[in-house]
Amino acid sequence: MHASVDATVLRKILRERFGHHEFRPGQEQVVRQLLGGRDVLAVLPTGAGKSLVYQLVSQVLPGVTLVVSPLLALMKDQLDSLAELGLDAQAINSLQSETAAGEAMEQAVRGQTKLLYVTPERLEDTEFMQQARQLAVSLLVVDEAHSISQWGHSFRPAYLRLASAIDRLGRPAILALTATATHWVRRDIIEHLRMRDPAVIVRGTDRPNLFLEVVRVEDEREDKPVLHGLFDGELPHGAPAALRELMGSSGIIYTATTRAARETAGWLKQWGISADYYHGQRRKTDRERVQAAFMDGQVRVVVATNAFGLGVDKPDVRFVIHRDVPGSVEAYYQEAGRAGRDGEIARCVLVFRPGDLGRAAFLGSTGGDDEQRAYERSRLEMMRGYAELRACRRRYILNYFGEEPEWESCERCDVDAQRSASEAERLGQAPAAEAGFALNDRVEHVSLGRGLVQRVAGDTLTVLFDHAGYKTLDVGLVQQEQLLRKVDAPRLQSGR
């Protein structure tokens, strides 16, 4: 489906219907590719306006834009936001009566609804698909598309069957959206959705307003005094004094267990901080109450498991603290990225206990085959690498997602804050780069097979191997034994 719309008209729609005067980085490029009828995989950071892209396109394309969304709460937030803008949208989900669901479908069939939200499981329902085939679907949106990949951080099996459903709907254009995706996950999304020559648009992985820091502890008994110190104004040496003020604002503390969530919220209340806890085992009414109180500012800090976050569009979250280490860099960066969505400075702190990596491995276990388990273990080792890093944390994260920043020192992480500019420059001298290897090089190892260079730092290389996952190699040994060679291979175009 093609729709020719000039820049003036697009900006008029953006201004008059959505209240924005300018597109954010990457948005207009995604819009134009979709209006040209092309499939698009868009990797845009949390807070970058991913939903606005397809909402705007839906107002231009004929027919219906069908949005596959993983969470009912996320759907509700989207529908509420669209209603405030005066734009009609409907959802069909398990919370509705059959009558309400039927009415929503009728409106879509009659062309009265431009946007229809469903869960991926809904597309497996035979009766729904029979009705949906009456729709003129011009665009199908897959939100949180990393869930389609078994290598992603929140795999959901129903996403794997989306390609067949898309074919039965007449194969409309596809937009896959996610905030964080490695090269491996991007490739998996494209293959499982059977996307046709998609434009891969990656924007803004870097979040320079986030100050990244790690506090290492050896025992869980240290958690309480560490958190108290953070709220009492303790800072890493050399960190901006402005970080102290952030701790008096809204924030999220993530824990791995429901017990830790309750416990931590109790500590905060003891210290006179307005706090509550959130996890999937609480009653629905309690979860809704906590989320509403946080959004309204009645509760300053929410302590939560990873059940909290998707669909929580609160731009002024000034800090995110992880009391437990997540199972991957993707999961950590997505959750930490819920801070500072307004672009103002925010603080992201990881409390790191090396002994807890085993628990993270257990909680993140997918029970897949040997290859998948090896990959999960290697992702956890990359998380360990981040936590134990003695170089720029921001560069490490950007390298993980396939980006090479131009700067050597970000000055927005605890490591860079503590070392001098001359030391940062010295550490930036990378023998691995001098050996001829660079970020995103396709390489082949004599025993590990083919892979993609993910990080070049000092005398080490980190490679994401196709079958062995992430491995960190000593450059001296690689050269001495001739273990690694570069190979030519087509790469996904980033669309940058």
Secondary structure in CASP SS format (residue, H / E / C, confidence):
PFRMAT SS
TARGET T0000
AUTHOR 0000-0000-0000
METHOD secondary structure of the structure
MODEL  1
M C 1.00
H C 1.00
A C 1.00
S C 1.00
V C 1.00
D C 1.00
A H 1.00
T H 1.00
V H 1.00
L H 1.00
R H 1.00
K H 1.00
I H 1.00
L H 1.00
R H 1.00
E H 1.00
R H 1.00
F H 1.00
G C 1.00
H C 1.00
H C 1.00
E C 1.00
F C 1.00
R C 1.00
P C 1.00
G C 1.00
Q H 1.00
E H 1.00
Q H 1.00
V H 1.00
V H 1.00
R H 1.00
Q H 1.00
L H 1.00
L H 1.00
G C 1.00
G C 1.00
R C 1.00
D C 1.00
V E 1.00
L E 1.00
A E 1.00
V E 1.00
L C 1.00
P C 1.00
T C 1.00
G C 1.00
A C 1.00
G C 1.00
K H 1.00
S H 1.00
L H 1.00
V H 1.00
Y H 1.00
Q H 1.00
L H 1.00
V H 1.00
S H 1.00
Q H 1.00
V H 1.00
L C 1.00
P C 1.00
G C 1.00
V E 1.00
T E 1.00
L E 1.00
V E 1.00
V E 1.00
S C 1.00
P C 1.00
L C 1.00
L H 1.00
A H 1.00
L H 1.00
M H 1.00
K H 1.00
D H 1.00
Q H 1.00
L H 1.00
D H 1.00
S H 1.00
L H 1.00
A H 1.00
E H 1.00
L C 1.00
G C 1.00
L C 1.00
D C 1.00
A E 1.00
Q E 1.00
A E 1.00
I E 1.00
N C 1.00
S C 1.00
L C 1.00
Q C 1.00
S C 1.00
E H 1.00
T H 1.00
A H 1.00
A H 1.00
G H 1.00
E H 1.00
A H 1.00
M H 1.00
E H 1.00
Q H 1.00
A H 1.00
V H 1.00
R C 1.00
G C 1.00
Q C 1.00
T C 1.00
K C 1.00
L E 1.00
L E 1.00
Y E 1.00
V E 1.00
T C 1.00
P H 1.00
E H 1.00
R H 1.00
L H 1.00
E H 1.00
D C 1.00
T H 1.00
E H 1.00
F H 1.00
M H 1.00
Q H 1.00
Q H 1.00
A H 1.00
R C 1.00
Q C 1.00
L C 1.00
A C 1.00
V E 1.00
S E 1.00
L E 1.00
L E 1.00
V E 1.00
V E 1.00
D C 1.00
E C 1.00
A H 1.00
H H 1.00
S H 1.00
I H 1.00
S C 1.00
Q C 1.00
W C 1.00
G C 1.00
H C 1.00
S C 1.00
F C 1.00
R C 1.00
P H 1.00
A H 1.00
Y H 1.00
L H 1.00
R H 1.00
L H 1.00
A H 1.00
S H 1.00
A H 1.00
I H 1.00
D H 1.00
R H 1.00
L C 1.00
G C 1.00
R C 1.00
P C 1.00
A E 1.00
I E 1.00
L E 1.00
A E 1.00
L E 1.00
T E 1.00
A C 1.00
T C 1.00
A C 1.00
T C 1.00
H H 1.00
W H 1.00
V H 1.00
R H 1.00
R H 1.00
D H 1.00
I H 1.00
I H 1.00
E H 1.00
H H 1.00
L H 1.00
R C 1.00
M C 1.00
R C 1.00
D C 1.00
P C 1.00
A E 1.00
V E 1.00
I E 1.00
V E 1.00
R C 1.00
G C 1.00
T C 1.00
D C 1.00
R C 1.00
P C 1.00
N C 1.00
L E 1.00
F E 1.00
L E 1.00
E E 1.00
V E 1.00
V E 1.00
R E 1.00
V C 1.00
E C 1.00
D C 1.00
E H 1.00
R H 1.00
E H 1.00
D H 1.00
K H 1.00
P H 1.00
V H 1.00
L H 1.00
H H 1.00
G H 1.00
L H 1.00
F H 1.00
D C 1.00
G C 1.00
E C 1.00
L C 1.00
P C 1.00
H C 1.00
G C 1.00
A C 1.00
P C 1.00
A C 1.00
A H 1.00
L H 1.00
R H 1.00
E H 1.00
L H 1.00
M C 1.00
G C 1.00
S C 1.00
S C 1.00
G E 1.00
I E 1.00
I E 1.00
Y E 1.00
T C 1.00
A C 1.00
T C 1.00
T H 1.00
R H 1.00
A H 1.00
A H 1.00
R H 1.00
E H 1.00
T H 1.00
A H 1.00
G H 1.00
W H 1.00
L H 1.00
K H 1.00
Q H 1.00
W C 1.00
G C 1.00
I C 1.00
S C 1.00
A E 1.00
D E 1.00
Y E 1.00
Y E 1.00
H C 1.00
G C 1.00
Q C 1.00
R C 1.00
R C 1.00
K H 1.00
T H 1.00
D H 1.00
R H 1.00
E H 1.00
R H 1.00
V H 1.00
Q H 1.00
A H 1.00
A H 1.00
F H 1.00
M H 1.00
D H 1.00
G C 1.00
Q C 1.00
V C 1.00
R C 1.00
V E 1.00
V E 1.00
V E 1.00
A E 1.00
T C 1.00
N C 1.00
A C 1.00
F C 1.00
G C 1.00
L C 1.00
G C 1.00
V C 1.00
D C 1.00
K C 1.00
P C 1.00
D C 1.00
V C 1.00
R C 1.00
F E 1.00
V E 1.00
I E 1.00
H E 1.00
R C 1.00
D C 1.00
V C 1.00
P C 1.00
G C 1.00
S C 1.00
V H 1.00
E H 1.00
A H 1.00
Y H 1.00
Y H 1.00
Q H 1.00
E H 1.00
A H 1.00
G C 1.00
R C 1.00
A C 1.00
G C 1.00
R C 1.00
D C 1.00
G C 1.00
E C 1.00
I C 1.00
A E 1.00
R E 1.00
C E 1.00
V E 1.00
L E 1.00
V E 1.00
F E 1.00
R C 1.00
P H 1.00
G H 1.00
D H 1.00
L H 1.00
G H 1.00
R H 1.00
A H 1.00
A H 1.00
F H 1.00
L H 1.00
G C 1.00
S C 1.00
T C 1.00
G C 1.00
G C 1.00
D C 1.00
D H 1.00
E H 1.00
Q H 1.00
R H 1.00
A H 1.00
Y H 1.00
E H 1.00
R H 1.00
S H 1.00
R H 1.00
L H 1.00
E H 1.00
M H 1.00
M H 1.00
R H 1.00
G H 1.00
Y H 1.00
A H 1.00
E C 1.00
L C 1.00
R C 1.00
A C 1.00
C C 1.00
R H 1.00
R H 1.00
R H 1.00
Y H 1.00
I H 1.00
L H 1.00
N H 1.00
Y H 1.00
F C 1.00
G C 1.00
E C 1.00
E C 1.00
P C 1.00
E C 1.00
W C 1.00
E C 1.00
S C 1.00
C C 1.00
E C 1.00
R C 1.00
C E 1.00
D H 1.00
V H 1.00
D H 1.00
A H 1.00
Q H 1.00
R C 1.00
S C 1.00
A H 1.00
S H 1.00
E H 1.00
A H 1.00
E H 1.00
R H 1.00
L H 1.00
G C 1.00
Q C 1.00
A C 1.00
P H 1.00
A H 1.00
A H 1.00
E H 1.00
A C 1.00
G C 1.00
F C 1.00
A C 1.00
L C 1.00
N C 1.00
D C 1.00
R E 1.00
V E 1.00
E E 1.00
H E 1.00
V C 1.00
S C 1.00
L C 1.00
G E 1.00
R E 1.00
G E 1.00
L E 1.00
V E 1.00
Q E 1.00
R E 1.00
V E 1.00
A E 1.00
G C 1.00
D C 1.00
T E 1.00
L E 1.00
T E 1.00
V E 1.00
L E 1.00
F E 1.00
D C 1.00
H C 1.00
A C 1.00
G E 1.00
Y E 1.00
K E 1.00
T E 1.00
L E 1.00
D E 1.00
V H 1.00
G H 1.00
L H 1.00
V H 1.00
Q H 1.00
Q H 1.00
E H 1.00
Q C 1.00
L C 1.00
L E 1.00
R E 1.00
K E 1.00
V C 1.00
D C 1.00
A C 1.00
P C 1.00
R C 1.00
L C 1.00
Q C 1.00
S C 1.00
G C 1.00
R C 1.00
END
